Amino acid sequence: MNFKEELTQKTEQMEEVLKQYLPKEEGYAGTVIEAMNYSVLAGGKRLRPMLMWETTVLFGSAGESIKPFMAALEMIHNYSLVHDDLPAMDNDECRRGRKTTHVVYGEGMAVLAGDGLLNYAFETAATAFDLAENMEDYRKIGKAMQILAGKAGIYGMIGGQCADLNAEEPETQVSEEMLLYIHEHKTAALIQSAMMIGAVLAGASGEEIAAIEKCAYNIGIAFQIQDDILDVTGSQEVLGKPIGSDEKNHKLTYVSMHGLKESKEQVEELSKEAISILTSFAQRNLFLEQLVEQLIYREK
């Protein structure tokens, strides 16, 4: 089986795990649940749960307790996209080749769908405690919950979104430091969450978890710079979303600050360092290494 076939198979497996944890569309809350599920099932690479799973493979195994966290992180990622697409944020009407949640369900219901996904993510992750067999399992799951909350919160993704909104204000002078803060917190934080949780649940050492956090930082920054590159060079047909939205929203990006050539060089440097970290552990996960390269150098 080649990498492309294996990726397709694993993506389908991630999709099945996610579907196991989605709420039923019933009762008076049925509409918001329908909007939640519409948002989550809109497709996508399922990058974060896959990175989480493959990191557990790198360090051994995490058992069934990893699955609620895989689903939870994908819910958090998708809630952020629902809110990002709102008129008050990026005001996008198309994502992954179809209408965004607020276009289909209205702005108010889209806000509730995002809120619902964020809260339900933690309800889902907490079910991992039911799978614990001993005190060490409880400790690992508790640590994973801390990582999930921290990387998604005000010192993680939400903090990055705050800085991103502030950066759009006309009076704000965006420095490279602020731009990297936005990329680190808005994009890299959830990738760090995925890989760190995988490492924690698989029993990695503190030193190994710190190395994985750095590796995931590189992947996240390179991923975002590549996203900025594609916003300039890609097409809506390939990307499944409007191109040029950064320019439309007057966003300063790594590309607008440094140009395409330097941006591509930075992606290359970050990628090499990330792969170097992955190959430094006692075990190798060749699929994970290929996955990281494919994600960073993707065309959509």
N, C-alpha and C positions, 0 to 999 in steps of 0.2 A: 504494500500500500504506500503510495507516494504522499508527500506532505499535504497536497491539496485535498486528496480523498480523506486523509485522516482528519484534517481540519473540518471538513464537512460533517463527518461522522461525529466528531466531538462537539461541534456546534449544535447538532441535533440532540445530543445527550444533555447539553446544558439547557436547551429549550425544554426538554422533558422534566428536568429537575425543577425548573422555574414554574412550569404549569402545575406541578404537584402542590405548590404552596399558594397559588392564587385564590382569592376569595370567590365565593359563589355569588352570582348576580341575582340577588333576590331581596325581597322585603322593601321597606321604605327607603333604604339606603342603596337600592339596586342601581339607580342611575349613576351615582358616584362610583360604585364598584365597577360598573360597565365602562365608565370613562377611565378608571384606573387600569383595567385589563386591556382596554384599547391601546393605551399608552405603552404598556409593557410588552404587548404582543405585536408591536409595530415592526418587528424584525430587529436587525442589528447584529453585530458580530459576537455578542455575548462574551466580550473580551474579559471583563472583570471576573465573572465566575470561572471562566476557563483559566485565567492566570492563578486564581486561588487554588483550583484543583491541581493544576500542574506543579504548583509550588509544594503542595503536600506530597506529590509524587517524588519531587526532588529530595525531600527529607524523610521519606518513608511512607506513612499513611496516617490519615486522621479519622478513618472510620466514617460512620453515618453522620456524625456531628457537624461535618463540613457542609452538608447540603442546605440546612436552613440559612447558613451564612452566605452561601452562594446566591440563593434566591433573594435574601435580604439586600445584599449589595446591589444587585441588579434593580431592585425596586427603588433604592435610593438614587442610583444613577438616572433612572427614568423619571423620577419625580423632579429631579433637577432640570431635565430636558423640557418637561411640561411647563415649568415655571420660566425657563429661559426663553421659550417660544412666545410667551405672553406679550401683548402690545406694550406693557409697561417695561418689558425687558428688551429682548432682541426683535420682537414683533415679526416672527417668521410664520408663514402659513403652510409650509411644506417641510416634512422631515421623513427620511427613509422612503421617499417616493409617494407619500400620501399626506392627506391633510392633517395638520397638527391638532392636538386635543381641543384647544380653545376654539378652533374654527368649527369643529364638529359639535361640541357640547356647550359652547359659550364660555366666556371668560370666568364667570363665577364658578361654574362646575369644574373648570380646569384647575382653578386655585384649590378647590376642595379635593380634586383627584390627586394633585401633588401632595397636599397635606395628608391625604389618606395613605398614599404610598409610603411616605416617610414614617408615619406612625406604624403602619402595618409591617414595615421592614423590621422594626424592633420587636413587634409581637412575634414575627416569624423567627428571628434570630434567637429569641429567648426560649423557643421550643427545643433548642439544642441541649438545654439543661436536663430535659426529660430523657435524653439519651446517655447521660453521664453514668458511668459504672463505678467510679471511685472518686476520692477527693482530688486526685491529680487531674482527672477529666474536668471536674468543676472549676479548678484553678485555671486550666487552659481556656475553657469556655468563657469564664469571667474576664480573662485578659483579652480575648478576642472581642468581647462586647465593648470593652474600653477602647480598643483600637477602632472599631466600627463607629462608635459615637464620636470619638475625637477627630477622626479624619473627615467625618461628614459635617461637623459642627462649625462653631464660630472660629475655632483655631485651625480649621481645615477648609473644606469646600465652601461653606457659607462665608467664611472670612475672605476667601478668594473672590467670591461673587460680589461681596461688598466693595472690595478694592476695584473690581472691574467696573462697577457702576460709577464709583467716584472718579475713575479715570476718564469717563465719558463727559464729565463736566468741563465746560469751556475753559474755566479758570485753572484747571488742574494741569500741572506740568508733569507728565509721566516720565519718570526716569527708568533706566534699565533695571534698577533694583526693584521698583514697583512692578514692572512688567513681569519679571521673574517670580515675584511674590504671587502675582495673579496666576501664572502658569502652574507654580508649585502647588498652590492651595486649591485652585479651581479644577485643575485637571489631574495633576500627579497624585493628589491626596487619596483619591479613591483607588488608584492603581497601587499605591503603597498599602492601603487598607487590604486590598485583595491578597497581595503577596505576603504581607506580614501575618494576616490571619491564617493563611495556609501554612506558613512556617510555624506559628505558635501551636496550632492544633496538631501538627505533625511532630511536635516535640523538639524543635530546633533550639539551639542554645541562644543565649542573649547576644553573643557576638555574631552568630549567623543571622539572627533577626535584624540586627543593625545593618549588616551587609546587604540584606534583602531590601531594607528600607532605602538605602542609597541606590541600589540597582533600580528599584521602582521609581525613584525620583528621576533618574536619567531617562527611563522609558517614558514617563509622563511628560517631561519637558520636551523630549524629542517628538513625542506624539502630537503635542500641541503646536510646536513649530511646523511640523509637517501639515497639520490641519490648516495653519495660516498660509502655508505655501499653496495648498490645494484650493484655498479660497480665492487665490489669485490665478492659478494655472489650470484648475479643474473645470469640469462642465457639470451643469445641473443634471444631465441625463446619467452621468456616471456616479455622481455624489449622492443623488437622491434628495438634494436640498438646494436652495438658491445659492449661487456663488456671488461673491462681492458683497456679502452682508456686512463684513467688517468695515469696508469702505463706506457703505451706506450708513452705518451707524457711527461713523467717524472714530472707529476704534484704532488705537495705536497698537500694532502687532510687532512681533519680532521681525517680520519681513519688511514692514514699512520703516522700521528703525534701522535695520542692517542690510536690507536688500536680499534678493533671492540667492545670490552666490554664497554669501556668508552664512545665510540661514541654512542652506543645504550642507555646508561644511560643519556647522554646529550639530546638525542632526547626525552626521556621520561620526563625529567625535563622541557624542553622548551614547550612541548605539554601540560603538566599540567598547567603551568602558562598561556598559551594562552587560554585554556578552562576556567580557573578561571576568566580571564578578560571578556570573552564573557558572562559568567553567572552573572557578576556584574551589568549589565544594568537593567533598569526598566522592559524591555521586554526580552523574551527569544526567540531564534530561534533554536529549537532543530535540525533541518536539518543542519544548519550551524555548530553547534557543532559536529555533526556526520561527516560532510564533512571534517572538520579540522582533526579529528582523523583519518579518512580514508586516507586522503592525506599524512599525516605524516607517517603513518605505512603501506603505500602501498608496493606492491611487484613488481610494474612496473611503 
